């Protein structure tokens, strides 16, 4: 399993790791690191070359012609909830399924 190191820039509350403080170096999966860096803006890659080469996704989506990566890609339900909370997006009552939470985070719908 590939591991990526990121430095936490601000206090971040995560379902997977709990509360992370500024300056913490976190070793985590490329997908969660990407979320912390690109979507939440709460971390930076420790080394410039530490950004995973697999950023293109499983099918090489960024190499052209594929679907663009979404903020919810690779996140579990608890990670989706934490990401929504970090962005200040309220979760409507009754939205508990992964698809609904992902839709809220990706900005593609009200969820279900």
C-alpha positions as CSV (number, residue, x, y, z in Angstrom):
1,X,0.0,0.0,0.0
2,X,1.4,3.4,-1.0
3,X,1.8,5.9,1.8
4,X,2.1,9.7,1.4
5,X,3.3,12.3,3.9
6,X,1.5,15.6,4.4
7,X,2.0,18.4,6.9
8,X,-1.2,19.7,8.5
9,X,-1.5,23.5,8.0
10,X,-4.5,24.1,10.3
11,X,-6.5,22.1,12.9
12,X,-8.3,19.4,11.0
13,X,-11.0,17.1,12.4
14,X,-11.1,13.7,10.7
15,X,-13.1,10.6,11.3
16,X,-10.1,8.4,10.5
17,X,-7.4,10.1,12.6
18,X,-9.3,12.4,15.0
19,X,-8.2,16.0,15.5
20,X,-4.9,16.8,13.7
21,X,-3.0,19.9,14.9
22,X,-1.0,22.4,12.8
23,X,2.5,21.0,12.1
24,X,1.6,17.4,12.4
25,X,3.1,15.1,9.8
26,X,0.5,12.6,8.7
27,X,1.3,9.4,6.8
28,X,-1.8,8.3,5.0
29,X,-3.2,7.0,1.7
30,X,-2.8,9.0,-1.5
31,X,-6.6,9.5,-1.7
32,X,-6.9,10.9,1.8
33,X,-3.8,13.1,1.3
34,X,-5.2,14.4,-1.9
35,X,-8.5,15.3,0.0
36,X,-6.6,17.1,2.8
37,X,-4.4,19.0,0.3
38,X,-6.7,19.7,-2.7
39,X,-10.3,19.7,-1.3
40,X,-10.0,20.7,2.4
41,X,-6.9,23.0,2.0
42,X,-5.8,21.7,5.4
43,X,-2.4,20.2,4.5
44,X,0.5,20.3,2.1
45,X,2.7,17.5,0.7
46,X,5.9,17.2,2.8
47,X,8.1,16.9,-0.3
48,X,7.3,18.3,-3.7
49,X,7.9,14.9,-5.2
50,X,5.7,13.3,-2.5
51,X,2.6,14.0,-4.5
52,X,1.5,10.6,-5.7
53,X,2.0,9.8,-9.3
54,X,-1.3,8.0,-9.2
55,X,-3.1,11.4,-9.1
56,X,-4.5,10.6,-12.5
57,X,-6.7,8.0,-10.9
58,X,-7.1,4.3,-11.7
59,X,-7.8,4.8,-15.4
60,X,-5.4,7.7,-16.0
61,X,-8.3,10.2,-16.1
62,X,-6.2,13.3,-16.1
63,X,-4.2,12.0,-19.1
64,X,-7.1,13.1,-21.3
65,X,-10.5,11.9,-22.1
66,X,-11.4,10.5,-18.7
67,X,-13.8,11.7,-16.1
68,X,-12.4,14.4,-13.8
69,X,-11.7,13.4,-10.2
70,X,-14.3,14.4,-7.7
71,X,-13.7,15.6,-4.1
72,X,-15.5,12.5,-2.8
73,X,-13.4,10.0,-4.7
74,X,-12.0,7.4,-2.4
75,X,-13.6,8.7,0.8
76,X,-15.6,6.5,3.2
77,X,-18.8,7.7,4.8
78,X,-17.1,9.1,7.9
79,X,-14.5,10.8,5.8
80,X,-17.3,12.3,3.7
81,X,-19.0,13.6,6.8
82,X,-15.8,15.1,8.1
83,X,-15.0,16.8,4.7
84,X,-18.5,18.3,4.6
85,X,-18.1,19.6,8.2
86,X,-14.7,21.1,7.3
87,X,-16.2,22.9,4.4
88,X,-19.2,24.1,6.4
89,X,-21.7,22.2,4.4
90,X,-24.7,21.1,6.4
91,X,-25.9,17.6,6.0
92,X,-29.7,17.6,5.6
93,X,-31.7,15.3,7.9
94,X,-32.1,11.9,6.5
95,X,-28.9,12.0,4.3
96,X,-26.8,9.1,5.5
97,X,-25.9,7.1,2.5
98,X,-22.5,7.4,0.9
99,X,-24.0,8.5,-2.5
100,X,-26.0,11.3,-0.9
101,X,-23.0,12.5,1.1
102,X,-20.8,12.4,-2.0
103,X,-23.3,14.4,-4.0
104,X,-23.3,17.1,-1.4
105,X,-19.5,17.2,-1.3
106,X,-19.2,17.2,-5.0
107,X,-21.8,19.9,-5.4
108,X,-23.9,17.7,-7.7
109,X,-27.1,17.5,-5.8
110,X,-28.9,17.6,-2.4
111,X,-28.1,14.0,-1.6
112,X,-30.4,11.3,-0.5
